[in-house]
Amino acid sequence: MSVVTETIHAEKSSLRWAVSDVLTMARRNLLAIVRIPTALVFSILQPIMFVLLFRYIFGAGAIAVNIPGGYVNYLLPGIIVQTTIFGAVGTAIGLAEDLQHGLIERFRALPMSRMAVLAGRTVSDLGRNVLVLLIMTGVGFLVGFRPHGGFVNYVLACLITLLFAYCLSWGFAFIGLAAPNSEAAQAMTFPLIFPLTFASGIFVQVSSMPGWLQGFATYQPVSEVTKAVRYLMDGPNSLLPSAGSAIWVSIIWSVGLIALLGPLATAKYKKVA
Amino acid sequence: MSDYVVEAESIVRTFNDGDVQALKGVSLRVPRGEVFGLLGPNGSGKTTMVRILSTILAPTSGRATVDGFDVVRSPQEVRRRIGLAGQYATVDENLTGLENLRMIGALNHLHKPYVASRAKELLEDFGLTDAAGRNVKTYSGGMRRRLDLAAALVASPPVLFLDEPTTGLDPQSRQDLWSIIETLVEGGTTVLLTTQYLEEADRLCKQLVVLDKGSIIAEGTSQELKTSLGATVLSLTFHSTLDAARGLELIRDVSPKPANIEGTVVELTVEGGPASAAEALRRLDAANVALAGLTLREPSLDDVFLSLTGHKAEDEVATAEDATAKRKGRAS
């Protein structure tokens, strides 16, 4: 038997196998997004609905911002941050489903890399977020978004957004592994994701919020990321003459989050599966 | 090369910080090239044992090797040599049958061209060629189970763990799966199979151990187990359940072995064979209890199980393991 084992197994270094396993898992997760209609609606259609909602309903008069291009230029950078963060919910749901269906058990009995399940899941969510960013950029242009920050800064803003969402998704991975099922996983993410995205500078200026909320809304990480992304995309204007420390603070938040959440999710994975 | 492919020594596994003892020191040895049966009711520890041997779960204490490799110290080596399939049919619903096999092939680190030809071969063998390009979501229970088994076989592992492979299947699908398993064993694969169906163990397994509440309570060939019971089963059918209950009272002490009543049927394991049977009939006749039918037969594994555990094999015994399965939303 050992002779057979040697000939059918391909030879690669363990690092290359780890990369290959992560990509195999990521590919499988991305295929699921395409094939589950609800996942597709959740990750692609919902962000577009949000853009239309805030552009044409709330942004038509209820919310006014005095910058060149008006509210749409204020909104789009924010909503790009919001949709990538919402996408991280998919990490929680996907992992909870795999656990629920016993797939993770099967993976654990395979000679694959130990970290491939979590890394593959977060990498596929990163891939989906790249797609979402492209779509949001396209939809943004269609509804009148005209960034003044220049192409390089736009790409930089996208990278900051993707980095933050990726690091955050390790926290959602933890939730997915802790939840009894995928519905519960989804429910558990909402109390986190709503204050993070709505009590922030994503849709409205923090200064318009009640005083007790302003402290949180100003300094919480999503507001910092939004500020950095907005400055880079829109360029300096009267509302945001400089990014201040927002770019560095965003990156520090991201690195800090993954340093904390990565090991937490990994430990949970070892425990539950 | 050892004659035993799987060797486990005093495996103990506790859950909830020692509150629940799922396995209380189980030792077993699986000979190469045979189907070895792990027989027991729900919650007896069968699944826990399979999870330990397939490196999913670490034993609390004890030692186990698969094909010579320690499950705790060399898990990757063990994983390269095993296939795992079972009642939960863990295949990816969002992929097609073919994609599932390709994914498992890739994660087993096999050459791509090999996986392609192997997948084609397995899909054909298991009657899934026509469904290969369809999402697994559209598969029937039997098809899923066959795909699950095919996935376990992509890497042609010398050792196969099958955890209740036919639970919940219709009789035809069960027969199909049995033939597949028999073919595999003819090809040299060693199979460790758990089941709560005695018929299944009787048909497939050369050697078996009976597990109850985390301990082995009997082991041997199915013939040995039946012989150890050393008795004949007298099966009496009465006209009413009331008669059956009365009848049981009258004849219970004919044999010290356990008796079983189900509806209008009373089954009594008797040692003296025909003589004991005649005694039972005399007593019923004297008390004017009429019989609707009578058979005298060799004991089945069911009888062995009843005699060993005091309860039938399919009886539900709720345990921590069930609770775990339910938490994961896959209770059977």
Interface residues (C-beta under 8 A of the other chain):
Chain A: M1 V4 T5 I8 H9 A10 K12 W17 S20 D21 T24 M25 R28 L31 A32 R35 I36 L99 Q100 H101 G102 L103 E105 R106 F107 R108 A109 L110 P111 M112 A116 P180 N181 A273
Chain B: R51 S54 T55 I56 D67 Q76 R79 R80 R81 I82 L84 Y88 T90 V91 D92 E93 N94 L95 E99 M103 I104 A106 L107 N108 H109 L110 H111 K112 Y114 N135 A151 A155 S156 P158 G188 R327 K328 G329 R330
